[in-house]
Every structure is written in structure tokens, then in C-alpha cells.
Amino acid sequence: MEGSFRRRDFKWKDDILYVRGRKANCSIVIDSKYQTMWRVQTPTGLSDMVNKTRAKDAAEAIVLNLLNMEEEDVKETSSGK
């Protein structure tokens, strides 16, 4: 995926986040004990409980940050920094 990433590049299908048509390594899941609360599921684990709107917002922020960090790493590597 090339180019700077923005939230407009994100789409939700059910509770799975897609970035420019590709599935992100981040989704939201219902908390096992409190059925009205949600958590962000990442490859490293689960977030704290929040409402669904906040969970989606947090998931997008996490993915946006990671993608833009990866993009910066690629730019630095290709420019010889």
C-alpha cells in the first residue's frame, strides 16, 4: 500500500477494519462479560473495554499510526538515512 494513509481509506465491514480494500490486523470484539462493551483486538492482544464507537475510533487510530510509521520507515530506508 502506497501513499499517506488517512481515515477516509478505512471501511468497516461488520466488525472488521479494511484499509484500501485490504483487511487490517485490527478488529473489534464484544467483551465476554459485559455484552454492551467492546474491545480492540490486535495481534498483540485486547484493549480495555469501551463503547462500540470508541472501539472503532481506537482501532482506526492504531492502524493509522502503524501504517504511517511503516511508510516513514520505507521512505528512510529508500533515501539512505
RODO-2510 file (C-alpha; in nm, 4 decimals, decimal comma):
residues 81
     n   res          X          Y          Z
     1     m     0,0000     0,0000     0,0000
     2     e     0,1491     0,3305    -0,1047
     3     g     0,0800     0,6929    -0,0207
     4     s    -0,0067     0,8641     0,3032
     5     f    -0,2906     0,6987     0,4875
     6     r    -0,5978     0,8829     0,6117
     7     r    -0,9139     0,7738     0,7865
     8     r    -1,1044     0,8043     0,4599
     9     d    -0,9036     0,4988     0,3458
    10     f    -1,0770     0,2911     0,6153
    11     k    -1,4010     0,0968     0,5797
    12     w    -1,5768    -0,1252     0,8306
    13     k    -1,7455    -0,4464     0,7262
    14     d    -1,9209    -0,5984     1,0234
    15     d    -1,6610    -0,5518     1,2967
    16     i    -1,3506    -0,5901     1,0795
    17     l    -1,1499    -0,2926     0,9594
    18     y    -1,0346    -0,2700     0,5969
    19     v    -0,7731    -0,0287     0,4651
    20     r    -0,7948     0,0452     0,0933
    21     g    -0,9782    -0,2835     0,0441
    22     r    -0,7365    -0,4967     0,2462
    23     k    -0,8150    -0,6468     0,5837
    24     a    -0,6265    -0,4720     0,8643
    25     n    -0,4712    -0,6609     1,1542
    26     c    -0,7233    -0,4994     1,3841
    27     s    -1,0899    -0,5573     1,4622
    28     i    -1,3365    -0,5001     1,7422
    29     v    -1,4908    -0,7718     1,9570
    30     i    -1,7682    -0,7786     2,2156
    31     d    -1,6421    -0,8160     2,5704
    32     s    -1,7056    -1,1668     2,7010
    33     k    -1,8531    -1,0485     3,0321
    34     y    -2,0189    -0,7150     2,9503
    35     q    -2,2162    -0,7584     2,6291
    36     t    -2,2608    -0,3837     2,5706
    37     m    -1,8875    -0,3156     2,5822
    38     w    -1,6253    -0,3687     2,3128
    39     r    -1,2508    -0,4216     2,2881
    40     v    -0,9993    -0,3662     2,0117
    41     q    -0,8368    -0,6937     1,9022
    42     t    -0,4809    -0,6577     1,7698
    43     p    -0,2148    -0,9219     1,7051
    44     t    -0,0670    -0,8350     2,0453
    45     g    -0,3889    -0,8647     2,2454
    46     l    -0,7062    -0,6892     2,3596
    47     s    -0,7618    -0,3293     2,4639
    48     d    -0,9567    -0,2059     2,7631
    49     m    -1,3367    -0,2035     2,7407
    50     v    -1,5089     0,0889     2,5694
    51     n    -1,8329     0,1502     2,3820
    52     k    -1,8514     0,0456     2,0160
    53     t    -1,7949     0,3944     1,8745
    54     r    -1,4818     0,4441     2,0844
    55     a    -1,3556     0,0954     1,9962
    56     k    -1,3822     0,1699     1,6224
    57     d    -1,2140     0,5051     1,6696
    58     a    -0,9300     0,3466     1,8677
    59     a    -0,8841     0,0690     1,6107
    60     e    -0,8592     0,3230     1,3302
    61     a    -0,6102     0,5327     1,5272
    62     i    -0,3929     0,2278     1,5985
    63     v    -0,3897     0,1136     1,2363
    64     l    -0,3362     0,4667     1,1032
    65     n    -0,0385     0,5155     1,3317
    66     l     0,1177     0,1804     1,2392
    67     l     0,0705     0,2279     0,8658
    68     n     0,2183     0,5762     0,8666
    69     m     0,5140     0,4577     1,0794
    70     e     0,5782     0,1774     0,8281
    71     e     0,5593     0,4263     0,5433
    72     e     0,8158     0,6535     0,7132
    73     d     1,0487     0,3554     0,7655
    74     v     1,0272     0,2703     0,3945
    75     k     1,0995     0,6309     0,2949
    76     e     1,4009     0,6479     0,5262
    77     t     1,5370     0,3169     0,4012
    78     s     1,4975     0,4095     0,0350
    79     s     1,6571     0,7523     0,0861
    80     g     1,9548     0,6022     0,2671
    81     k     1,9005     0,7685     0,6048
***
